[in-house]
Amino acid sequence: PYTELPAWVNHMDVCTLPFIPNTDVANACSPLKFYEYLASGNPVVTTALPETKEKYVYWSKTKEEYLDNIKKAVDEKLAGNKDSRKRKAIAKKCSWGERCKPLIEELSKW
């Protein structure tokens, strides 16, 4: 159940989005799971999805880079998860409330 997701994510060492890059689906998606992963603070490894290119995310263009990034993310987690707060801050900026502010501001001008 969706309500159990936070408990499961908190037990993960690394969160990953293994989309196949440069496909119609990958180029058009905005995976909500990505923002949930960031909110957990865990290291996040993604393939080269345009919507997931963030500073504190392990972004991978090739299969080899993806596998290497998983190792780096596990190493980070074992060393204390140094960028956890930074990932949570990114997630906070991407909430529906934050994303809708520009639209609400424009609509309020009418």
C-alpha beads as a LAMMPS data file, in Angstrom:
LAMMPS data file: protein, C-alpha beads

110 atoms
109 bonds

1 atom types
1 bond types

-500.0 500.0 xlo xhi
-500.0 500.0 ylo yhi
-500.0 500.0 zlo zhi

Masses

1 110.0

Atoms # bond

1 1 1 0.000 0.000 0.000
2 1 1 1.095 3.535 -0.814
3 1 1 0.875 4.528 2.861
4 1 1 3.669 2.057 3.633
5 1 1 6.065 3.527 1.059
6 1 1 7.890 5.930 3.425
7 1 1 8.778 3.089 5.769
8 1 1 10.170 0.997 2.922
9 1 1 12.122 3.863 1.356
10 1 1 13.737 4.653 4.700
11 1 1 15.237 1.148 4.689
12 1 1 16.801 1.564 1.243
13 1 1 20.473 2.364 0.851
14 1 1 20.038 3.707 -2.674
15 1 1 16.968 4.682 -4.677
16 1 1 17.075 4.190 -8.433
17 1 1 15.108 4.986 -11.571
18 1 1 16.385 2.590 -14.255
19 1 1 14.560 3.980 -17.308
20 1 1 16.083 3.239 -20.689
21 1 1 17.505 6.622 -21.770
22 1 1 16.673 8.344 -25.044
23 1 1 13.340 6.617 -25.536
24 1 1 10.028 8.376 -26.040
25 1 1 8.900 7.345 -22.562
26 1 1 12.110 8.469 -20.861
27 1 1 12.217 11.796 -22.674
28 1 1 8.587 12.614 -21.905
29 1 1 8.247 11.448 -18.314
30 1 1 8.408 13.309 -15.060
31 1 1 8.684 10.466 -12.566
32 1 1 6.959 11.352 -9.300
33 1 1 8.909 8.593 -7.580
34 1 1 12.042 10.704 -8.178
35 1 1 10.770 13.458 -5.887
36 1 1 9.686 10.929 -3.269
37 1 1 13.180 9.442 -3.370
38 1 1 14.751 12.901 -2.956
39 1 1 12.444 13.601 -0.012
40 1 1 13.802 10.486 1.707
41 1 1 17.302 11.962 1.557
42 1 1 18.718 8.693 0.236
43 1 1 21.233 8.739 -2.608
44 1 1 19.379 8.593 -5.929
45 1 1 20.784 6.989 -9.080
46 1 1 18.982 7.650 -12.358
47 1 1 19.558 7.042 -15.990
48 1 1 19.783 10.141 -18.168
49 1 1 16.219 11.369 -17.759
50 1 1 15.945 15.103 -18.499
51 1 1 13.644 15.656 -15.495
52 1 1 16.098 14.098 -13.029
53 1 1 19.247 16.074 -13.732
54 1 1 19.977 17.611 -10.330
55 1 1 23.213 18.451 -8.567
56 1 1 22.990 15.863 -5.769
57 1 1 21.690 13.009 -7.928
58 1 1 23.866 10.338 -9.517
59 1 1 22.878 10.904 -13.161
60 1 1 24.003 8.236 -15.609
61 1 1 24.393 8.453 -19.385
62 1 1 25.699 4.919 -19.962
63 1 1 25.226 1.468 -18.489
64 1 1 28.766 1.569 -17.117
65 1 1 28.223 4.966 -15.527
66 1 1 24.946 3.730 -14.012
67 1 1 26.655 0.753 -12.385
68 1 1 29.533 2.949 -11.187
69 1 1 27.055 5.462 -9.755
70 1 1 25.277 2.752 -7.791
71 1 1 28.602 1.883 -6.184
72 1 1 29.293 5.570 -5.428
73 1 1 25.807 5.996 -3.959
74 1 1 26.205 2.937 -1.713
75 1 1 29.606 4.230 -0.597
76 1 1 28.045 7.619 0.209
77 1 1 25.256 6.008 2.227
78 1 1 27.733 3.880 4.185
79 1 1 29.879 6.959 4.861
80 1 1 27.000 8.877 6.427
81 1 1 24.815 10.098 3.547
82 1 1 26.466 13.547 3.373
83 1 1 24.078 15.070 0.828
84 1 1 20.837 13.921 2.450
85 1 1 19.730 17.418 3.526
86 1 1 20.528 18.840 0.080
87 1 1 18.370 16.222 -1.632
88 1 1 15.526 16.898 0.804
89 1 1 15.792 20.626 0.037
90 1 1 15.477 19.918 -3.698
91 1 1 12.376 17.818 -3.042
92 1 1 10.828 20.567 -0.952
93 1 1 11.205 23.027 -3.860
94 1 1 9.454 20.530 -6.131
95 1 1 6.294 20.098 -4.062
96 1 1 2.964 20.687 -5.791
97 1 1 2.520 23.817 -3.702
98 1 1 5.828 25.242 -4.901
99 1 1 5.319 24.189 -8.504
100 1 1 1.852 25.741 -8.622
101 1 1 2.871 29.118 -7.159
102 1 1 3.731 30.708 -10.552
103 1 1 0.436 29.501 -12.032
104 1 1 -1.567 30.741 -9.048
105 1 1 0.200 34.107 -9.202
106 1 1 -0.634 34.473 -12.892
107 1 1 -4.240 33.424 -12.410
108 1 1 -4.668 35.854 -9.522
109 1 1 -3.849 38.726 -11.919
110 1 1 -6.996 38.063 -13.913

Bonds

1 1 1 2
2 1 2 3
3 1 3 4
4 1 4 5
5 1 5 6
6 1 6 7
7 1 7 8
8 1 8 9
9 1 9 10
10 1 10 11
11 1 11 12
12 1 12 13
13 1 13 14
14 1 14 15
15 1 15 16
16 1 16 17
17 1 17 18
18 1 18 19
19 1 19 20
20 1 20 21
21 1 21 22
22 1 22 23
23 1 23 24
24 1 24 25
25 1 25 26
26 1 26 27
27 1 27 28
28 1 28 29
29 1 29 30
30 1 30 31
31 1 31 32
32 1 32 33
33 1 33 34
34 1 34 35
35 1 35 36
36 1 36 37
37 1 37 38
38 1 38 39
39 1 39 40
40 1 40 41
41 1 41 42
42 1 42 43
43 1 43 44
44 1 44 45
45 1 45 46
46 1 46 47
47 1 47 48
48 1 48 49
49 1 49 50
50 1 50 51
51 1 51 52
52 1 52 53
53 1 53 54
54 1 54 55
55 1 55 56
56 1 56 57
57 1 57 58
58 1 58 59
59 1 59 60
60 1 60 61
61 1 61 62
62 1 62 63
63 1 63 64
64 1 64 65
65 1 65 66
66 1 66 67
67 1 67 68
68 1 68 69
69 1 69 70
70 1 70 71
71 1 71 72
72 1 72 73
73 1 73 74
74 1 74 75
75 1 75 76
76 1 76 77
77 1 77 78
78 1 78 79
79 1 79 80
80 1 80 81
81 1 81 82
82 1 82 83
83 1 83 84
84 1 84 85
85 1 85 86
86 1 86 87
87 1 87 88
88 1 88 89
89 1 89 90
90 1 90 91
91 1 91 92
92 1 92 93
93 1 93 94
94 1 94 95
95 1 95 96
96 1 96 97
97 1 97 98
98 1 98 99
99 1 99 100
100 1 100 101
101 1 101 102
102 1 102 103
103 1 103 104
104 1 104 105
105 1 105 106
106 1 106 107
107 1 107 108
108 1 108 109
109 1 109 110
